[in-house]
Amino acid sequence: MIQLLFLEKNFRDRIQNLEEFSAYSVAVWRSIYDRFPEDEILNDLLAKLKEQSIPMGKTSYRAKEG
């Protein structure tokens, strides 16, 4: 689901509460990643998302720095 959210603009266009959905999805992702930071699949997905993600425009949340 996180791939669709960050890599498919058409998917985001269909979500009525995009900001809330995005914030929740990122929070879930972070909680999973925090539990398994060495997981190869999660790290590969994270690298792919960083490389290929499409800007989401103005949002009310910001990624943590550092």
N, C-alpha and C positions, 0 to 999 in steps of 0.2 A: 504494500500500500504506500509506503514512504517513497518508493521509486516513482509511482504514478504521480504522487503529489508534487515532487520536485522535477520530474523529467517530462511530464505530459501536460502542456497548457490546456488542452481540451478537457482533461479530467478536472483541473482546477476551475475551469469555467462553469462546470456543472454543479459545483458545491455552493450552496446558498450561504452557508456560514463559514466561509473560507478562513477567516482569521482564527476563529475558535477551533476549527478542525485542524488547522495547521499547528497551532500552539499545542493542542492535545497530542497530536501525532509526534511532534518533536519531543515533547516531554516523555512520551512512552519510549521513543527511540533512545533518548539519553539514559533512561533508567535501565534499559536492556544493555546498552553499551557500557554503562558504568559497572554492571555486574560481570561482564565478559570482555574486558578491554583488549585481551590478547586474541580474541576469536578472529580467525583468518577471514571467514565469510563476512562478518560485520565490518572488518577493516577494508576489505575489497569493496563492499557496498559504499562505505563512507568515502573512499577515494573516488569512486564512480560518481557519486552525488556531488562532490566538490568540483569535479572536472566538468560535468555535463549539465548541472542544474541550470534551470531557466529562472531569471529573476522574477520574484513574485510581486514586485511593486511595493507600494507602501503598506507596511504592516505595523501592528502595535507591539510586536515583540522583537527583540534583538538577540542574536547569538552571543553567547558568552565569549569574551576576549581572553586569550591566554589560557 
